[in-house]
Amino acid sequence: MFRKIFSGESWKAESDEDFASNLVDNGLGVPSVFLLELAKPLNVLASSAFTVLSPVGHLFFDREKWDVVPDFFSDRKRIEDMINSIEKELAAHES
């Protein structure tokens, strides 16, 4: 399932809404919101952890894709926007 989410097709999303839609369609909407809410107070630690783990991450994921992650976690507003996008997609998916 994670391989499908992180495949090239999912990462070609134009916006956060497209990526949120991919997460919800693959059944990862609720776990994603949970993990993002968990990471909000620890965003500096999460960003630093992904930076430190980048040599290992580059072995399993594409470099450009991996290097976007620390930038994402370093911006609290972006995390909140992603949570809102996922919750909006979850509400639309349930209707």
Secondary structure, 3 states (H helix, E strand, C coil): CHHHHCCCCHHHCCCHHHHHHHHHHCCCHHHHHHHHHHHCCCHHHHHHHHHHCHHHHHHHCCHHHHHHHHHHHCCHHHHHHHHHHHHHHHHHHHC
